[in-house]
Amino acid sequence: MNMFTKKYPNPVLNLRCRKFEINNWIISNFVVRELVPIVGIKPYPLNELMLMTAAVSHLKPTHIFEWGTHLGKSARIFYEITKHFSVPCEIHSIDLFDSRLRGLFVKNIDQVKLHQGDGLDVSLALYKNIKDLRTKACPLFFLDGDHEFHSVKRELKGIMESAPKAWVLIHDTFSQSSQSGYNTGPYRAIQTALKEKSHKYKVLSTNTGLPGMTLLYH
């Protein structure tokens, strides 16, 4: 199927309104029929697959930069979303390490470009080389929180400084209490970065439990 052939109707509601609103029946149908048979529900459970789909189909990014490729599940998810909802988009997936399994889920998909190196550094270098950067580029960055405070803070601050108009999806952002001893880093990193930088981000999150995902958008 050609990626620009619309298989699912536009899930975006109230196009004239600034409120982020999605038809959740359309999104649910897509996630169950298209995504789950390919990528399953780990590491992204159903509510996170829905947020990823909602973000891309609503915001319609021109470029997606994501790192921590490994098997390429998140890159494949983004590819399927852009294909089925007719979102013309370049997808760049970056990983520090190479292996025979790297990018397994996106092998032979021309729309997904694999890179090796530091995720933030490589993605920002690619971003700065986009033609018509100021007028036409609307990038989405996807960060794998990996339960770490310092890495997420560094990456968020780097994006906010170099690509202030970009949207950001962050994984592993469920905020458990400090007494739990786990999974507090990414949430704290988001709060710290938003406080330290003047911003106009709005926040959408899946807050029911692990692993959690947060969208920062304008």
Secondary structure as UniProt FT lines:
FT   TURN            3..4
FT   TURN            15..16
FT   HELIX           24..30
FT   HELIX           31..35
FT   HELIX           36..39
FT   TURN            40..41
FT   HELIX           46..59
FT   STRAND          63..67
FT   TURN            70..71
FT   HELIX           73..84
FT   TURN            85..86
FT   STRAND          90..95
FT   TURN            100..103
FT   HELIX           104..106
FT   TURN            107..108
FT   TURN            110..111
FT   STRAND          112..116
FT   HELIX           119..128
FT   TURN            131..132
FT   HELIX           133..136
FT   STRAND          139..143
FT   TURN            146..147
FT   HELIX           149..162
FT   TURN            164..165
FT   STRAND          167..171
FT   HELIX           178..180
FT   HELIX           185..196
FT   STRAND          202..206
FT   STRAND          213..217
//
